[in-house]
Amino acid sequence: MLRDVSDWERIGYGRKSTLEKEELISPEKIHYLIKYPRQFKEGVSWEDITELIAAEIGAIFGLEMMDVEIVTRNGRRGCLLRNFVKEYDAKMAEEGGVLLSALVDDYTKLQESSLKGMELIDAGFKIMREFAYWKAIKSEFIDMQLFDILIGNQDRHPFNWKLLFLETGAKFSPIYDNGVSLGFRFDDEKLMQMVSNPQEMNKYTEKTKVKAGIFEKKKVKAKDLLTYISKNFTDEFHQSIQKLVEFDLIRYSDFIQSLDILSEAQKDWLLSIVPFRRKKILEWIGRGDQ
C-alpha cells in the first residue's frame, strides 16, 4: 500500500522540467518534491519507479543518493523526493551547468562543437579540469560515471547534478534525477523479450551512451568514457571499480523482490539487467573474472 500524500500542502510547482512536479511540505514541515511519470502518446513510462530503484542501486554502490519513495497524490502515482538542500542547510545550491557556463570560458563552445568520440570526451574533461571546484568533486564525479553506465542513465546532463555550498565549503550533492534509465520505456512484452534473448541484452548494453554530466545534448559511448577515465583519472577510477566489484547483488535482489509495485516481467528484467551490465563493465576493463 503506497503512502497517500494528497493532504500535504503544495508550495510550488518546481523548476521547468520534462516531468510534471510539485513542491510539497509534509505535516512535519519537511520539504519534498513529487515527480510524476511522463505521459506518452505511445508506449509506457515507469520512470518514477526506476528513480526509486536507481537510488537503491546507488546506495548499494556506496554513493550518497537522494531519498526516494513511491507515493500517491490525488489518485496519481509519483516519486517523492526529499529536499536535500534544506536538509543540509546549504547557503546556496547550484546546478553544474549553471556553474560551468558561468566559470568556464569554453563551456558554450563545447556544447556547440562538432567533436565526437574520444575527442569530445577529452574536450569535456578539459572543461572540467578548468572548473574551480573540480578537485573538490572529482572522486564523486567519477563515481557518478560508473553508476550511470551501470544503470544506463540517458540523461545525466550538466543540469542534473548540483554543488551545495555549506559553511565548510562546496560539496557534491546527493545524486538525483536517475529515472531515465533501466529500460524505463519498455513495456512487459519488451522486457520479457529482452530477458529471454541474451543477444538482445548484450546489444542493448553494448550500445550504451551517456552525457557524462558534461554534455547537454551530445552523448558518448560508455566504453569510450570508461577507457578515457581509466587512463586519465586512475586513482578515482580504481576506487569506483572496486565499488562495482563489491556491489552486493544479494541485497539488490532482495530489494527488487520486495517491491510489490513491480510486475513479474519488470522484476525479471531488473534482476537480469543490473548483474548483466555489471559483468559487461568489468569485462570491458579486463576484470571479467570478478
Salt bridges, closest charged atoms under 4 A:
GLU20 OE1 - ARG76 NH2 2.97
GLU22 OE2 - ARG10 NH1 2.98
GLU22 OE1 - ARG73 NE 3.15
GLU47 OE2 - ARG38 NE 2.96
ASP48 OD2 - ARG77 NE 2.59
GLU51 OE1 - LYS35 NZ 3.33
GLU56 OE2 - ARG251 NE 3.14
GLU64 OE1 - LYS171 NZ 2.90
GLU69 OE1 - ARG3 NH2 2.60
GLU87 OE1 - ARG82 NE 2.64
GLU95 OE1 - ARG15 NH1 3.80
ASP122 OD2 - LYS126 NZ 3.34
ASP143 OD2 - LYS243 NZ 2.64
ASP148 OD2 - ARG156 NE 2.89
ASP155 OD2 - HIS157 NE2 3.85
ASP155 OD1 - LYS211 NZ 3.03
ASP177 OD1 - LYS35 NZ 2.42
GLU206 OE1 - LYS223 NZ 2.67
GLU206 OE2 - LYS280 NZ 2.96
GLU236 OE2 - LYS138 NZ 3.48
GLU283 OE1 - LYS280 NZ 3.59
